[in-house]
Amino acid sequence: MKKKKSIRTSIFISFFIILTISMILSAAANLREAYINNMNDSEELSRYCARSLTHLLEEWDFEDLQKSTDSANYLNARETTRALCDFFHLDYIIIYKLNPETNERFYVLSSALNPETDAVLQERFALKSFYDRPASEAELEILNHYSYWNRSFVQDQYGKVIVYLTPFLDENGNVLAFIALGFSMKWGVSNIYRDFLRDIIPFLLSLIIGFLILLLLVQKQILNPINSISESMKKFAEDTSQKPEPLGISRNDEIGEIVASYEKMTDDISQYVNNLEHLTKERLQTRVQLDVAKKIQFGLVPHESGLNGDGYNISAMTQPARIVSGDFYDCFLRDKNSVCILIGDVSGKGISAAIFMAMAKTMIREKMKAGLSPAEALNQANASLYEQNPEGLFASVFAGVFNPLTGVLKYANAGHTYPVLINSRSSLLKPDSGVVLGLFEDADLIDETLTLAPSEGILLYTDGITEALNSKSEFFGEERLLNAVKDAPQGEDVARQTIVDLSKVIYDFCDEMEQFDDMAVLVLYHTDYEKEWITIPPNTESFEEVKKVVFDVAGNTPETRKALLSCDEALANIITYSGAKNLSFLCEKTGSKLYVLFSDDGIPFDPTLEREEKEFESLDSGGMGIHMIHQSVSEMYYSYRNNRNEFTLVFDL
C-alpha cells in the first residue's frame, strides 16, 4: 500500500527548501558585501597610515635614518612604525629606495608588530641591504608619475597579504623612496565573518518567524478544515447509517463549497440507507451504489437531448452498456451567438466513475458558461480534476463553441476520438489529439477552429461506437461510421434524424450482440442563419453607411470608434484589391462582443493568415492595414464559399 503523504509535511519540506536556498543566496550576497567593505576599510586605513608616515619621515631627517641602525633617530622611527602597524592593523611597513637604472633596492627601514615577522624583516631588509630585481609595473608607474597609490596581493610564509605601495617625495616632487604597507588578511577575514554574522542572523530570524507564522495560517485556514472533513469522511465510511455531525465550517470560498457539497452528499446517502434498513448489508451497499449512480447519470446526462435555434440544430444521445455509464455529453446556449457542445468518456466503472463524470461535466460546463474558450475550460478543469483524483481516473473530452452567425466552431480535443465532418464526402477531422483530463497536472490543450458551411455538420462520438462488435468479432470501425453519415437526412430536426439513422446502422451491424461498452453521440448542424445583409456599393463612400450601422448597433463609444478603424481598413482592402462588383455587410452585438461581417464576390483572399512583418522602408507598399486589423480584433475569421469571400471581425466592447 502506498504510504499516505501529509499535506503539512509537503508544505514544510517546500518551505524548508525555499528557506535553505534563501539562506545560501543571502549568505553569498552578504559575504561578498562584507569582503568589499573590508577591502575598502583596509585601503582607507593604509592611506591614513601612509599620510602619517610621510609627515614623520619629513620630521625624522630621512638622510639621517640611512646612516646607522643604532642612532636614536632610527630606533625612534622603528618604534613609531611598529606602533603605526598596531594602530592601523598593518602586518608590516618597509621603506626602501630604488635605482631604476641598476634595479638596485636600498632598504632604509622595516618593522612589524609581530616579533617573529619583525625579526625576519630585519634579517632580509636591514638598513643598507641591497636587493637586485627588475622594477615592477607598480614601481615604474610611480617613478613615471602615472600613479601615487597601488595595490597588489602577495602570498608570504604567514598567509595572504595586501601590499599598498606609495612614494615619499622630496620638495620638488621627485621620488626619494617607496613606502610598502603590508595589510594582513587575517584581520580582514575576522571582520568579514563578524559583518556577515551581524547582517545574516537578523534576516534568518525574520525569515524563520515569517515561515512559522505562514505555517500557522495555512494550518488554521486550510489544513484544519481538510482534516475535519477527512475525519468525518472516515467515520461516515465506517458506518454510513449514522449521519455525520455538521462540521460547523461556514466560509465563502472553495473550502466552504467542498463542505457544503460533502454535507449534502452525506444527507442524500444517509436518506438512502435509512430507507433500506430491512435489506442485507451486501444488498444495501449494492442498491445504494446503483441508486446514486442512476441519480447522477439521469440527472446530469439524459438519455436523449437536443437544442435548436437560428443557425444550428443539435441532438445528442447516450446508451449505457450497464446501469452506470461513463460517457457524457452536454449542449447549451451561452449567448445568442455562442452554442457550447461537449462529449466525454470517463475511464473506470461504478460510483467513482459516475462521480468523476459529474465533476468533469459540471466543471467544464461552468467554465464554458463563464465565457472561457474550449481549451481554457478544459485546461482549468484538468487542473482541478488532477488535484481531486485519488482513484487515478481520467476522461477524454471534446469541447467546442459554435457561432451560428459566422459558422465558426472553436474547439479543443483532450484525447478524445476524432470527430466526423458531415458533408457530401464525410471525413474524419484530425485535430491535435491532446491529453486526457485528470492524469497530468498540465494538459496544455490548444484551441482550433473549423468553419461549417450551411448544411454541414459535425459528429462527436465515444469509442463505444467504433468499437461495437458483431457476431464475427468485427469492429464497427471508422469507415462504416463515415458511410453511415455520408448523406445528411432532410427535414427540420436533421441532427436527431442523423443519430436515429446511425443507431439503426449500428444495431443492424451488431446483430443483437450484447453491448459491451457505453455509447454517446452528439450531432451539430449549421443551418441557414437569417442574416440581415446590407448591400453597399464597392467604393469608399460606403464606409459612412458602415459607420452609421455600427453606431446604431453598439453606440458611439471609444471602443466602437476603434473598431471602425479596422472596419475601414478591411473595407478599403476589399475595394482596392478584390475587384468585387457586389459588396454587403452586417453588424450584430451580442453581450460584450461586436460582430462585423463583410461579403464580396471578389478574388479569394484570406486576411487572417499571418504575414511576414515588413521593414520600415517598405511600409508604403501595403499590408499595414491588415497588420493593424490583427492587432485590434479579438477574433477574426475568413471563408470562401459560393464564389464569395466572407470576412468576420469580432471586437471586445
Number of C-alpha atoms within 10 A of each C-alpha: 3 4 5 6 8 10 13 14 10 11 13 15 12 12 17 14 12 12 16 13 12 14 17 12 12 17 18 13 14 20 19 14 15 22 19 13 15 20 15 12 13 21 17 13 15 24 18 11 20 23 12 13 19 15 11 15 14 13 9 14 12 16 10 11 20 16 14 14 16 9 13 11 16 22 15 12 20 18 14 15 25 21 16 21 23 15 12 16 20 27 25 25 27 20 21 22 18 23 13 14 8 11 15 17 22 21 22 25 24 26 28 26 20 13 10 9 16 18 15 14 18 15 12 14 22 19 21 16 15 18 14 12 12 16 18 9 10 18 22 14 15 18 20 11 13 11 14 15 15 17 15 11 13 14 9 8 8 11 10 15 21 20 23 22 23 26 26 22 14 11 7 6 10 13 18 15 22 22 21 21 24 25 26 20 21 14 14 19 14 12 16 22 15 12 18 21 16 12 16 16 13 11 14 17 11 11 15 15 12 12 16 14 12 13 17 13 12 14 16 12 12 14 17 12 18 17 12 15 18 12 12 18 16 12 13 17 11 9 12 19 16 14 19 16 9 10 14 9 13 11 11 8 8 9 17 14 13 13 21 17 12 16 19 12 13 19 14 13 19 19 15 19 20 13 11 15 11 10 12 10 11 8 12 17 14 11 16 18 18 16 16 19 21 17 14 19 23 12 11 16 21 16 16 15 16 18 16 18 13 15 21 23 21 24 24 28 23 21 20 19 15 13 13 24 29 28 30 33 28 23 22 18 16 14 13 14 22 20 24 24 26 24 24 29 28 22 16 17 13 16 20 18 23 25 16 23 27 19 16 24 22 15 19 24 23 13 17 24 18 11 14 16 21 27 24 19 22 30 23 20 23 29 17 17 24 19 12 14 14 9 10 12 21 24 27 22 28 29 29 25 26 25 21 25 21 26 24 23 23 19 22 29 28 25 19 23 23 21 20 22 23 23 19 12 11 21 20 17 13 11 16 15 17 18 21 24 28 25 18 15 15 14 20 15 22 19 16 15 15 16 18 24 19 16 17 18 24 24 24 23 28 27 20 22 21 18 16 23 22 19 12 8 10 12 17 19 14 17 11 16 20 19 14 19 24 18 14 20 14 11 8 11 16 21 28 22 17 23 20 12 15 20 16 12 17 20 15 12 18 20 12 11 14 12 17 13 19 22 24 25 25 29 25 29 29 27 22 15 15 10 14 11 14 15 16 15 14 21 15 12 10 18 19 11 13 22 19 12 17 24 15 11 14 18 13 13 11 10 14 19 15 14 23 18 16 22 21 19 18 21 20 18 17 23 20 13 11 17 14 19 12 14 23 19 22 18 22 19 17 12 11 9 15 22 20 22 21 23 23 24 20 18 15 15 16 14 18 17 11 10 10 8 10 14 7 7 7 10 11 9 8 11 16 15 16 19 19 14 22 18 11 17 16 14 15 19 20 20 22 17 10 8 11 18 23 21 22 23 24 19 20 15 16
